[in-house]
Amino acid sequence: EEEAKNATNRVLNLQEEIAKLRKELHQTQSEKKSIQEKAEIYKQETDQLVLELKEQNTLLKKEKDELNHRIQDQAKEMTDAMEKRLVEETKQLELDLNDERLRYQNLLNEFSRLEERYDDLKDEMKLMVNISKPGHKRTDSTHSSNESEYTYSSEITEAEEFPMRTEEPSEKKAPLDMSLFLKLQKRVTELEQEKQSLQDELDRKEEQVLRAKAKEEERPQMRGAELEYESLKRQELESENKKLKNELNELRKALTEKSAPGANVPGTPVYRVLVEQMTSISEELEVRKEEVLILRSQLMSQKEAIQPKNTMTDSTILLEDVQKMKDKGEIAQAYIGLKETNRLLESQLQTQKRSHDNELEALRGEIQSLKEENNRQQQLLAQNLQLPPEARIEASLQHEITRLTNENLYCEELYGDDPMKYQSYRISLYKRMIDLMEQLEKQDKTVRKLKKQLKVFAKKIDELEVGQMENISPGQIIDEPIHPVNIPRKEKDFQGMLEYKKEDEPKLVKNLILDLKPRGVAVNLIPGLPAYILFMCVRHADYLNDDQKVRSLLTSTINGIKKILKKRGDDFETVSFWLSNTCRFLHCLKQYSGEEGFMKHNTPRQNEHCLTNFDLAEYRQVLSDLAIQIYQQLVRVLENILQPMIVSGMLEHETIQGVSGVKPTGLRKRTSSIADEGTYTLDSIIRQLNTFHSIMCQHGMDPELIKQVVKQTFYIIGAVTLNNLLLRKDMCSWSKGMQIRYNVSQLEEWLRDKNLMTSGAKETLEPLIQAAQLLQVKKKTDEDAEAICSMCNALTTAQIVKVLNLYTPVNEFEERVTVSFIRTIQMRMRDRKDSPQLLMDAKHIFPVTFPFNPSSLALETIQTPASLGLGFLTRV
């Protein structure tokens, strides 16, 4: 029972627990259901939110992409704009740099010209200051009165004392007054002309005296009346002589008073020289005047003593005749005859006096004209002294043209009434010109012959000097004592330096620069050897820390190069050789300067050879300026060589045979001034270009510098050709345009063969190419005008219009360019901003640069050949 009760109780408890559990289960299920509902609602809300967030994310992504695209576009636009702006600014800076470099190099050219002018003027000043006193050698007046010969010498004599030599060297010499010098020189010239005229008159009188002596075997005795007449005449001439002497003294005094205050100082050399010249010339003039008076008196006595009718030839015959005349009538008749004779003699004397006066007046007029011409020449000289050399040449040419024109006009007025005389004058003038040209050609041939002989003799002298040791006789060799020979030890490690003594510096400059022959060095030795040797000498002076030696060597080197270029500046080989060596010397100073920018391409061994004590940056600038001057000189030499070839080879010579066989209508035949055998062709120009290029390559010139030289050369060819094309109507035709285009293509082919297409030389020919194309294109419609305007962008409007105006048809199938077409071209190109200048500046020189070009050659391997005569240098 208890178990039953317990079981019943347990059952009840279990039932209660089940009910409770059921209740909890029901509650749990209800809670679960509510939770599930809430979860469903939350899920729906979450899905809705996710959906909204996705939509927002999509929108944001789109906006982000749009913003990214916009940013990229803006960045690209900004980059392009900045790059474009940077390119424009870079081009502008390059243009400004080129302009500044051009101005600097022009100033450098002007400075070198003024420096040369200063050296020339300094030499002239030394010559004028050191001039000795001129001496006058003449014969005695008594001898000159009896003989017609005389001597006059104004040579400089060393034996005569000159007041300037007594001056102390410490005295300061007065500056030269050119105006006073010209005035005094003018006066001296006038006095010399007056003396020469008197001397000519004296010679004429002496010839008359000799003729009178030849006719008369004996000179009659002078009568009392004649002596009286001669004394009066002598007094008159003496008074005239005194008057002229007073006028000369007054003129000298006036010149002294009116001259510059600094020039009439007693210690001035020019004043002393010219005053002494004037004094000596005036003394000579007085002597000549006395001789003229004596000869005149003798001449008058001879002429008056001559009896026209042979009635009064001798005074003794006259006295005998008077004694025989016992009748008074006979004496009266004799007296009347004597009076008639005197009248006749007087009339003859008057006639002779009038003729003499007329002759004297003509001589004075001639002297006056010569004085005026001399004044004009002096004024021209004074003006030319103030002008630069180019303007001076132009002024002298203009003066010569004016003089010839005036002379021609004078001859036309003189022979205007007589055409035959004028024609004969013209023929004589042409003959004289031909004779002068023949003489000039003979002189040129003689000069060339003498130059060849000089070269032959120079070679012989060199061979003799080299073979002096071989010409020693065996006896001399036996007699000489034999000294022990020191065999030097061969050093294995060199430092790449050359040692020399201070007193050997002039010998170094002389043997390495002044006496060096470029041809032998260029062919037989390494390029740039003089530059390497000079730098190795500089390195040793730097190694010794001797600033004086470094400065002296560099200064002597620069002066030596200037001197050799001044001496042989018209030789292309010499100028090219020293341009190459100057650039190499400049590159060596940069490469071994120790600056990091220049040491990038060095080997470790080359870095050990850098300069250690001195910074030579200032000397690098001086060498750069020197290289610019040499380059400009090289361009001038190039131009002088090519100038006579360009027009003949590029324009006149028919490279394509038969194209221009028909002569342009309406033109006269143009004759060539050069013979057929001496005419230049395009092949002549190309051969000359090959010569230039091979010489520069042999000298080891930098490739970039060769490109600049070629570019300048092609610019000269193009500019000269285009200028001549714009000035010659016979060259403006379709066939000539094809000839020019073919010639230009040959020059372009030469550039390709030499790998110089990147030098910019082809671009310099662009104006010429467009001018040739302009001659070949159609020139009728508006479309043709539009094509011409777009094609000819390298030509100016004035050049295009000029070519169109000069265009001449070759045959009847072509037509001239109409005026309306030319006006259309002008209207289309009126907005173009270009230069109104017609011709190109053929003298323009592009600014040159010298890009750094390091050398891979090791300095310690360089040896000085014995042929250079540098045995006093020691390798270190």
Disulfide bonds with the S-S distance in Angstrom:
none
